[in-house]
Amino acid sequence: MPFSKLNVLPTHAKPIASWANQDEAFAIVAKRIRETVDQLNAQKLAERQTEEEKQRQAELLKRETDVASLMPQHASFADIATLKNDAYRAERKQDWDLAQQL
């Protein structure tokens, strides 16, 4: 993040040395730094989750395409839907098994 986008601390760009209570000024600075770090962490987490979801969707599409390519041409839509549901349940079970290992 460029310095030009950072807020001046403590508030109102008043130097800490000029505060009557410098401990209060440092407490404000520490609080605002923590808020900024928390905000950045939340933003990064959201970006990572979005990317993971995109990857998961791409993998599901690939699996569906792979399954469709293996299906005989005379397969019914019910057969395809059943295979899709089975693949989805298998993925959820894999996610559940992984979560239990953590």
Buried (B, 14 or more C-beta within 10 A) or exposed (E): EEEEEEEEBBEEEEEBEEBEEEEEBBEBBEEBEEEBEEEEEEEEEEEEEEEEEEEEEEEBEEBBEEBEEEEEEEBEEEEBEEBBEEBEEEBEEEEEEEEEEE
